[in-house]
Amino acid sequence: QVQLVESGGGLVQPGGSLRLSCAASGSIFSGNAMGWYRQAPGKQRELVASVTPGGTSNYIDSVKGRFTISRDSAKNTVYLQMNSLKPEDTAVYYCNRVRSILSWGQGTRVTVSS
């Protein structure tokens, strides 16, 4: 069974940085666009950033210029570098495919607060 394991979250002050990692069992990345999603309290889960197998990335407007998604297919790992964090970035972050969504992992909690 494929598993997605997210890590790297934590408590950070506004303006700080975090780097999230997502490791997968099995070769699920090959040929698939991968994404980082987040779910804030009381809100629906949203796709924040995605990266194609060729490395093309896309972001929602609110994180453009602050977040960077990358992938290492050899390691079956997807990363999300988050800089200039804001309180509104507080959420549980998940990774998954963009299409053919797999079972969700446990996510990693990011809290931006002073």
N, C-alpha and C positions, 0 to 999 in steps of 0.2 A: 504494500500500500504506500502510495506516495505521501510524503509528509513535507510540510513547509514549516520551517522553524525560523521565526523572526527574533532578532536580538538587537541590543544597542540603545534601547530607550532609557529614559530616566528623567530626573528633574533638572531643569536648566533655567537660568535666568533669561529674561528677554534680551535678545541680542546675541545669545550664545549659540553654540553649534553642537550637533550630534551626528553621528554616522550610524545608520541602521544597516543591518545585514540580514539577508534571507538565504538560508541554505535549504536545499531540497534533496530529498532522497530520490535516487533515480534520475535519469536524464530527461527531465521534463522541459528543460529550457529550449532544447534544440528545435529550431524552426518556429518558435512561438514568441510573440511579443509578451513581455513581462511587465507587470505594473506594481506600483505601491498604492495602496488604498488606505484611507483612514476613516475612522468613525468617532465623531465627537459625541459627548453625552447628549442624548435626546435628538440626535440627528441621524440621517441615513448614511450608510457607508458610501464614500465617494472615491473615484479614481483620481489620484493626485498627480501621478507621473507614470509614464510608460516608456519602454525602450524596445525597439524592434530587434530582430536577430542581427540586422546589419548595423545596429548602433544608433539609429535615429531616435531621438527622444522627443517627448511632448509633455507639456505641463499645463496644469490649470493656471489661470491668470494670477491667482493669489500667491503662488509660490514661484513664479517665473523670476529668474535672477537670484533666487535664494537657495533653491534646491537643485541638486544634480543627481540624476539616476544613472547607474552604470551596471554592467553585467560582466561576469566572468563565466562563460559557458563551460570552460574546462573544469571549473570548481563548482559548477551548479549553484552559483551564488549571485544574488542581485543586491546592489547597494543603493542607499539613498543618503547622500550628503546633504545635511540641512544646516544652513547658515542663517544668521540674522533672524533667529526664531522669535516668533511673536506669541502672545497668549492665545490667540485664535488658532494656533497650530496644535494646541493641546488636543490629544486624541489617542486612540489605540490605532497603531499602524500595522497593516497587514500587507503581505505580498501575495500575488497570484498571477495566473495568466490573464491576459486581457480578454481572450476568447477561450471557450472551453474551460470555464472556471473549475478548479479543483476544490477539494474540501479545504476549508479555511484552517489556518494554523491558529495558535493561541494569541498571536499578535504581540506587539511590544508597546508599552505605554509611554507616551511622551507627555510630559507636563512642563509647560512654560509658565513660570511664575516667579515673582520676586519675593 
